[in-house]
Amino acid sequence: MARDVLDRDFDDQARALSPDGDIVDPDLVPDIGDEAMVSMYRDMRFARQFDERLISLQRQGRLGTYSSLAGQEGAQVGSTYALADDDTIFYQYREHGALVARGLPWEYVCYWMGQELGNAAIADVNVFPLNISIGSHLPHAVGWSWAAKRRGDDRVAVAHFGDGATSEGDFHEAMNFAGVFETPTVFVCNNNQWAISVPRERQTASETLAQKANAYGFDGVQVDGMDPLATYTVTEAARERAVGAGGNEPEPVFVEAVQYRFGAHTTADDPDVYREDAEVERWRERDPLDRMEAFLRHCDLLDDERVASMDERIGERIDEIIEQAEAEAPDPADLFADAYAEPTAAVEDQRESFEALRERHGDAALLESE
């Protein structure tokens, strides 16, 4: 790299592309080749369309409550492309794009249909089970990375979380431990401006979230999270520092990816009650898909025909994933399978009582509502 992209002021937001897809900082454009550039865009486009389909399934009653990623594809896909395949991702619940970049096992959809099968499958692509409780996965990520360091592994833990998680104690405990023990951890804060209905400025009096790393003894950097190329470059640099490249000691890094959540917090949320449409539209002008597509068209790597062909393949693959997931019949007994490593007597009693009810009344009766 021409310069250390992490060596910048906290409010000096790293950006490679303008909203129109023009290069504004050549040093932040990664040298990954044309094929990888197009692949990154294809995964972003896949993530957006996957997101739209799952929201539709939820509205039809075929899926549980779901968290939309729209607007955040650049940070999710860009950061994942910068990792080694055996680096482990710890994520909150909105980073579906990271799963897409890792191959998206079809079983993942089963999680959103209420089956733990979906969480088990993502372990095969080095992604820890998704986390619904805010920020509680961060100490786990630091613990994993500390273990990797002690084993002498050249692997890092990459922890995704939202801006709201920075108000949780788990966040500060994880950051403190990472700083003291110099763990190979990359903290990726997906600052989408809203912690459900609480705006970023109500979360903290700090000018940026990136500067919080300073209190724990390591570097923080702010990047335009709606710019996949800048996010890639910053994450790549963060990974190199975290793993101790060049004979240096491993060191954690905090990346604040500034972006925006276009949709609702979840399908159970109504964002119209706490934000203005004009605000959403201003951020839509920075749409990561539009930006990356414009850049690729400028480079003659994309045109209407290629986009249409891409959409056709994406649609077919999403159809296959949903068909496979819906064909997977859930077993209600799985409710008791992983409550403990070894079932307790109380859990066994509950399971036996449940099975007796199923045998006596049938599953259909247990699903009836008043």
C-alpha positions as CSV (number, residue, x, y, z in Angstrom):
1,M,0.0,0.0,0.0
2,A,1.2,3.5,-0.8
3,R,0.5,4.6,2.8
4,D,-0.9,3.2,6.0
5,V,-4.7,3.7,5.5
6,L,-5.2,3.3,9.3
7,D,-3.0,6.3,10.0
8,R,-5.6,9.0,9.8
9,D,-7.6,11.3,12.1
10,F,-10.8,9.7,13.6
11,D,-13.0,12.0,11.5
12,D,-11.0,11.6,8.3
13,Q,-13.4,9.1,6.7
14,A,-11.7,6.8,4.2
15,R,-13.4,6.9,0.8
16,A,-12.4,5.4,-2.5
17,L,-15.4,6.2,-4.7
18,S,-17.8,9.2,-4.9
19,P,-21.5,8.4,-5.0
20,D,-21.3,8.6,-8.8
21,G,-18.7,5.9,-8.9
22,D,-15.7,8.1,-9.6
23,I,-12.4,7.4,-7.9
24,V,-11.6,10.0,-5.3
25,D,-8.7,8.3,-3.6
26,P,-6.6,5.9,-5.8
27,D,-4.8,4.6,-2.7
28,L,-8.0,3.1,-1.4
29,V,-8.9,1.2,-4.5
30,P,-7.7,-2.4,-3.9
31,D,-5.6,-4.2,-6.5
32,I,-7.7,-7.4,-6.6
33,G,-8.4,-7.7,-10.3
34,D,-11.4,-7.3,-12.5
35,E,-13.0,-10.7,-11.8
36,A,-13.0,-10.0,-8.0
37,M,-14.4,-6.6,-8.5
38,V,-17.4,-7.9,-10.5
39,S,-17.8,-10.8,-8.0
40,M,-18.0,-8.3,-5.2
41,Y,-20.7,-6.4,-6.9
42,R,-22.6,-9.6,-7.8
43,D,-22.6,-10.6,-4.1
44,M,-23.9,-7.2,-3.1
45,R,-26.6,-7.5,-5.7
46,F,-27.4,-11.0,-4.5
47,A,-27.6,-9.7,-0.9
48,R,-30.1,-7.0,-1.8
49,Q,-32.4,-9.3,-3.8
50,F,-32.1,-12.0,-1.1
51,D,-33.1,-9.4,1.5
52,E,-36.2,-8.4,-0.6
53,R,-37.3,-12.0,-1.0
54,L,-37.0,-12.8,2.7
55,I,-39.0,-9.7,3.7
56,S,-41.7,-10.8,1.2
57,L,-41.6,-14.3,2.8
58,Q,-42.1,-12.8,6.2
59,R,-45.0,-10.7,5.0
60,Q,-46.6,-13.9,3.7
61,G,-46.2,-15.7,7.1
62,R,-43.5,-18.1,5.7
63,L,-40.7,-16.6,7.8
64,G,-40.2,-15.2,11.3
65,T,-39.2,-11.6,12.2
66,Y,-36.3,-10.6,10.0
67,S,-33.7,-7.9,9.9
68,S,-33.1,-6.1,6.6
69,L,-29.6,-5.3,5.4
70,A,-30.5,-2.8,2.6
71,G,-28.0,0.0,2.4
72,Q,-25.3,-1.9,4.2
73,E,-24.2,-4.3,1.5
74,G,-21.0,-2.4,0.8
75,A,-19.6,-2.8,4.3
76,Q,-20.7,-6.4,4.7
77,V,-19.4,-7.7,1.4
78,G,-16.4,-5.4,1.1
79,S,-15.1,-6.3,4.6
80,T,-15.6,-10.1,4.1
81,Y,-13.8,-10.1,0.8
82,A,-10.7,-8.7,2.6
83,L,-10.5,-11.7,4.9
84,A,-8.8,-15.0,4.7
85,D,-11.2,-17.9,4.3
86,D,-10.4,-19.3,7.7
87,D,-10.8,-16.0,9.6
88,T,-13.8,-16.3,11.8
89,I,-16.7,-13.9,11.6
90,F,-18.8,-13.1,14.7
91,Y,-21.9,-11.1,13.7
92,Q,-25.0,-9.6,15.2
93,Y,-28.1,-10.5,13.1
94,R,-28.2,-8.1,10.1
95,E,-25.0,-9.0,8.3
96,H,-26.4,-11.4,5.8
97,G,-24.1,-10.0,3.1
98,A,-21.1,-11.5,5.0
99,L,-22.8,-14.9,4.6
100,V,-23.4,-14.3,0.9
101,A,-19.7,-13.5,0.5
102,R,-18.9,-16.8,2.2
103,G,-21.2,-18.8,0.0
104,L,-24.5,-18.6,1.9
105,P,-25.5,-22.2,2.9
106,W,-29.1,-22.7,2.0
107,E,-29.7,-23.9,5.6
108,Y,-29.2,-20.3,6.8
109,V,-32.8,-19.4,5.7
110,C,-34.0,-22.2,8.1
111,Y,-32.8,-20.1,11.0
112,W,-35.2,-17.4,10.1
113,M,-37.9,-20.1,9.9
114,G,-37.2,-21.1,13.5
115,Q,-34.7,-23.9,13.0
116,E,-31.3,-24.0,14.7
117,L,-30.1,-26.0,11.6
118,G,-29.4,-22.6,10.1
119,N,-27.0,-21.6,12.9
120,A,-25.2,-24.9,12.7
121,A,-24.6,-24.7,9.0
122,I,-22.8,-21.4,9.0
123,A,-20.1,-22.9,11.2
124,D,-18.9,-24.7,8.0
125,V,-18.0,-21.3,6.5
126,N,-16.3,-20.0,9.7
127,V,-19.1,-17.9,11.0
128,F,-20.2,-18.1,14.6
129,P,-24.0,-18.4,15.3
130,L,-25.8,-15.1,14.9
131,N,-26.5,-13.2,18.0
132,I,-29.7,-11.5,18.9
133,S,-28.8,-10.0,22.3
134,I,-27.0,-6.8,21.5
135,G,-23.2,-6.9,21.9
136,S,-22.9,-10.1,23.9
137,H,-21.0,-11.8,21.1
138,L,-18.1,-9.3,21.4
139,P,-16.4,-10.9,24.4
140,H,-16.7,-14.3,22.6
141,A,-14.9,-12.9,19.6
142,V,-12.1,-11.5,21.7
143,G,-11.8,-14.8,23.6
144,W,-11.6,-16.7,20.3
145,S,-8.9,-14.4,18.9
146,W,-6.9,-14.6,22.1
147,A,-7.0,-18.4,21.8
148,A,-5.8,-18.1,18.2
149,K,-2.9,-15.9,19.3
150,R,-1.9,-18.3,22.0
151,R,-2.0,-21.2,19.5
152,G,0.1,-19.2,17.1
153,D,-2.6,-19.2,14.4
154,D,-2.5,-16.6,11.6
155,R,-6.2,-16.0,11.9
156,V,-8.3,-13.1,13.1
157,A,-11.7,-12.7,14.6
158,V,-13.9,-10.1,12.8
159,A,-16.8,-8.9,15.0
160,H,-19.7,-7.1,13.4
161,F,-22.1,-5.0,15.5
162,G,-24.2,-1.9,15.2
163,D,-23.7,1.5,16.7
164,G,-26.2,0.7,19.4
165,A,-23.9,-2.0,20.7
166,T,-21.4,0.6,21.7
167,S,-23.7,1.5,24.6
168,E,-23.5,-2.0,26.0
169,G,-21.1,-3.1,28.7
170,D,-20.1,-6.1,26.7
171,F,-18.6,-3.8,24.1
172,H,-16.4,-1.9,26.5
173,E,-15.3,-5.1,28.3
174,A,-14.4,-6.7,24.9
175,M,-12.5,-3.6,23.8
176,N,-10.6,-3.4,27.1
177,F,-9.6,-7.0,27.1
178,A,-8.6,-6.8,23.4
179,G,-6.4,-3.8,24.1
180,V,-4.7,-5.3,27.2
181,F,-4.0,-8.7,25.7
182,E,-3.4,-7.4,22.1
183,T,-5.7,-9.9,20.6
184,P,-6.0,-10.3,16.8
185,T,-9.5,-8.8,16.6
186,V,-11.0,-6.5,14.0
187,F,-14.1,-4.8,15.4
188,V,-16.4,-3.7,12.6
189,C,-19.0,-1.2,13.9
190,N,-21.8,-0.9,11.3
191,N,-22.9,2.6,12.2
192,N,-26.2,2.7,10.3
193,Q,-27.3,5.9,12.3
194,W,-30.1,4.3,14.2
195,A,-30.2,1.9,17.2
196,I,-33.8,0.9,16.4
197,S,-35.4,4.4,17.1
198,V,-32.5,6.0,18.9
199,P,-30.2,8.2,16.6
200,R,-26.5,8.0,16.8
201,E,-26.1,11.4,18.4
202,R,-28.2,10.1,21.4
203,Q,-25.9,7.1,21.8
204,T,-22.7,9.0,22.7
205,A,-21.2,12.4,23.1
206,S,-18.1,11.3,21.2
207,E,-17.6,13.0,17.8
208,T,-17.1,9.6,16.2
209,L,-17.4,6.0,17.3
210,A,-13.9,5.2,15.9
211,Q,-12.2,7.3,18.5
212,K,-13.5,5.1,21.3
213,A,-10.6,2.7,20.4
214,N,-8.2,5.3,21.8
215,A,-9.4,4.7,25.3
216,Y,-8.4,1.1,25.0
217,G,-5.0,1.6,23.6
218,F,-5.4,0.7,19.9
219,D,-6.3,2.4,16.6
220,G,-9.8,3.3,15.3
221,V,-10.6,4.3,11.8
222,Q,-13.7,5.6,10.1
223,V,-14.6,4.5,6.6
224,D,-17.4,5.2,4.2
225,G,-19.3,1.9,4.8
226,M,-21.4,2.5,1.6
227,D,-18.1,2.3,-0.4
228,P,-17.2,-1.4,-0.8
229,L,-13.7,-0.7,-2.2
230,A,-12.7,1.6,0.7
231,T,-14.2,-0.9,3.2
232,Y,-12.2,-3.7,1.6
233,T,-8.9,-1.7,1.8
234,V,-9.4,-0.6,5.4
235,T,-10.4,-4.1,6.5
236,E,-7.4,-5.6,4.7
237,A,-5.1,-3.1,6.5
238,A,-6.9,-3.8,9.8
239,R,-6.5,-7.6,9.3
240,E,-2.7,-7.2,8.6
241,R,-2.2,-5.2,11.8
242,A,-4.4,-7.6,13.8
243,V,-2.5,-10.7,12.7
244,G,0.9,-9.0,13.2
245,A,2.0,-8.9,9.6
246,G,5.6,-7.9,8.9
247,G,6.9,-9.4,12.2
248,N,4.9,-7.0,14.4
249,E,2.9,-8.0,17.4
250,P,-0.8,-8.7,16.8
251,E,-3.0,-5.7,17.6
252,P,-6.8,-5.1,17.6
253,V,-8.3,-2.5,15.3
254,F,-11.7,-0.7,15.5
255,V,-13.4,0.1,12.1
256,E,-16.4,2.4,12.1
257,A,-18.2,1.8,8.8
258,V,-20.5,4.8,8.3
259,Q,-23.6,3.8,6.4
260,Y,-27.4,3.9,6.6
261,R,-30.2,1.4,7.2
262,F,-32.7,2.0,4.3
263,G,-35.5,-0.1,5.8
264,A,-37.0,-0.9,9.1
265,H,-34.9,-2.2,12.1
266,T,-36.8,-5.5,11.7
267,T,-40.0,-6.5,10.0
268,A,-41.7,-5.7,13.4
269,D,-40.6,-2.1,13.3
270,D,-42.2,1.1,11.7
271,P,-39.4,3.6,11.0
272,D,-41.9,6.2,9.9
273,V,-42.6,7.1,13.5
274,Y,-39.0,8.2,14.3
275,R,-37.3,9.4,11.0
276,E,-38.2,11.5,8.0
277,D,-38.4,10.2,4.5
278,A,-36.2,13.1,3.3
279,E,-33.4,11.7,5.5
280,V,-33.7,8.3,3.9
281,E,-33.7,9.7,0.4
282,R,-30.5,11.7,1.1
283,W,-28.7,8.5,2.1
284,R,-30.1,6.6,-0.9
285,E,-28.1,8.9,-3.1
286,R,-25.1,7.1,-1.7
287,D,-26.5,3.6,-2.4
288,P,-23.6,1.1,-2.4
289,L,-25.0,-0.9,-5.3
290,D,-25.4,2.2,-7.5
291,R,-22.0,3.4,-6.6
292,M,-20.2,0.1,-7.3
293,E,-22.2,-0.4,-10.5
294,A,-21.3,3.0,-11.8
295,F,-17.6,2.4,-11.1
296,L,-17.7,-1.0,-12.9
297,R,-19.5,0.6,-15.9
298,H,-16.8,3.3,-16.0
299,C,-14.3,0.5,-16.2
300,D,-16.2,-1.3,-19.0
301,L,-16.6,-4.3,-16.7
302,L,-20.4,-4.1,-16.6
303,D,-23.3,-3.3,-19.0
304,D,-27.0,-3.8,-19.2
305,E,-26.7,-7.3,-20.7
306,R,-24.3,-8.5,-18.0
307,V,-26.5,-7.1,-15.3
308,A,-29.6,-8.9,-16.7
309,S,-27.7,-12.1,-16.9
310,M,-26.5,-11.7,-13.4
311,D,-30.0,-11.0,-12.1
312,E,-31.3,-14.2,-13.9
313,R,-28.7,-16.4,-12.1
314,I,-29.3,-14.6,-8.8
315,G,-33.0,-15.2,-9.0
316,E,-32.6,-18.8,-9.8
317,R,-30.2,-19.4,-6.9
318,I,-32.5,-17.6,-4.4
319,D,-35.4,-19.7,-5.7
320,E,-33.3,-22.9,-5.0
321,I,-32.3,-21.8,-1.5
322,I,-35.9,-21.0,-0.5
323,E,-37.2,-24.2,-2.0
324,Q,-34.6,-26.2,-0.1
325,A,-35.3,-24.4,3.2
326,E,-39.1,-24.8,3.0
327,A,-38.7,-28.5,2.2
328,E,-36.8,-29.0,5.5
329,A,-39.5,-30.1,7.9
330,P,-38.7,-28.9,11.5
331,D,-38.7,-31.3,14.4
332,P,-40.4,-29.7,17.4
333,A,-38.2,-31.9,19.7
334,D,-35.2,-29.8,18.7
335,L,-36.4,-27.3,21.2
336,F,-34.7,-29.4,23.8
337,A,-31.7,-30.6,21.9
338,D,-29.1,-27.9,22.7
339,A,-30.4,-26.3,25.9
340,Y,-27.4,-27.8,27.6
341,A,-24.3,-29.8,26.5
342,E,-25.7,-32.6,28.6
343,P,-29.5,-32.6,29.2
344,T,-30.6,-32.0,32.8
345,A,-33.3,-34.0,34.6
346,A,-35.6,-31.0,34.4
347,V,-35.1,-30.7,30.6
348,E,-35.6,-34.4,30.1
349,D,-38.9,-34.2,32.1
350,Q,-40.1,-31.3,29.9
351,R,-39.2,-33.1,26.7
352,E,-41.0,-36.2,27.8
353,S,-44.1,-34.2,28.8
354,F,-44.0,-32.4,25.4
355,E,-43.7,-35.6,23.5
356,A,-46.7,-37.0,25.5
357,L,-48.8,-34.0,24.5
358,R,-47.8,-34.4,20.8
359,E,-48.8,-38.1,20.9
360,R,-52.1,-37.4,22.7
361,H,-53.3,-34.4,20.7
362,G,-51.2,-34.3,17.5
363,D,-49.0,-31.4,16.3
364,A,-52.0,-29.7,14.5
365,A,-53.8,-29.2,17.8
366,L,-50.7,-27.6,19.3
367,L,-50.6,-25.1,16.5
368,E,-54.2,-23.9,16.8
369,S,-54.8,-20.4,18.1
370,E,-57.9,-19.0,19.7
